[in-house]
């Protein structure tokens, strides 16, 4: 029987070597990456694909292997994650653990019930590399698979389209997510990915690229494609986990940026419930955090009791998410850093509402906590820096805030973060009466947000420009009375912008034009 041993080189090699020795003693044909020096394959990835497809896979569980399996950071341990993608594909050809060509080996120190759902559904064996305890059960299980043709999926003929998709995915996963080439590859996958299971299995890797570029439209397209593909799939192993991740990491993400709050909450809740049924605790934690983020945005848009209600809801959901993340990754988990950042934003919003100094101090402490937990240079780290600039604005430490925002603009590779940093720096400049420089930043931020599909953020920038130098965005002269009336009539800055542009396009271009009927114009654009 042909077997391929999959493991993490960083901490699983001793156990893998012991398993290889045992299986070869029992006359199994075993392949693992220690054989590469003798084989010299032309392509490591092609070698992996052939080995996983044509052989029964023995997975050696270790902390690093589990981290790669659960992580969203596809740059980390690229080889392990590519191999895992191939193994997932093999799993989805089977609807039960029996007869599946993947067997899990669990060394001492790892609890069976701590395995993620995708592994818990498989046949798993305890094996001690030192004493070889569990040897007989493992060998007996593999012999049984041989009789049941456990590697039947190798008979599946792959089409040219699938192979091409894999080639694109392989190239994408070898690139940093913020690179332009990775973005172009993600766009190509979205264009050709209808009904493609390969795209679904690699969703986290591909959507991470779209998010790194702040490309809301691409995230929406990828999410729609993958959900449509999943809906056409039979109830295969791991389908629920995939659907939960698409709902939370994809659909809820773009709906939030499109300000479709109710739907964003509903989708995040649905994804969380699915993850709970699959016992995928990390996705459950991310789902709770996604719900908390939406609740925070609803609170920011609300007032009075509505704001208080959603702030309390946000705080509760964050507590649940933090408890789960702490149980999964320990007290130094970067996921906790993201939670701390959200908690700081929540405290800042409460300070804006009440002016209580203790709340601002609490927000500063939470932001500092987040900074310590997050890795410099990552997108969450840059977001925390932008948040710290906002905290400086609230505390009237304008020069310090400008330095922080400028550092993000100069160093971050993430367009949405840079646009937000420009918007915050403009607020800091306006506070110090540097109007011209602020307007330049706002113009750049508005262009970026509009290009990314973040229309609400772009409209906010446009409206701020109109308030300080309307000539930069419209031919319509806007008085203080006009601005006040528009703000009273239209809470949404996009409606204000459309009303101004509607008047600009229809009013006669001459001196002494009649005063605009803003109520009529706002009503028209709101009901188009």
Order of alpha helices (4+ residues) and beta strands (2+ residues): beta-alpha-beta-alpha-alpha-beta-alpha-alpha-beta-alpha-beta-alpha-alpha-alpha-alpha-alpha-alpha-alpha-alpha-alpha-alpha-alpha-alpha-alpha-alpha-alpha-alpha-alpha-alpha-alpha-alpha-alpha
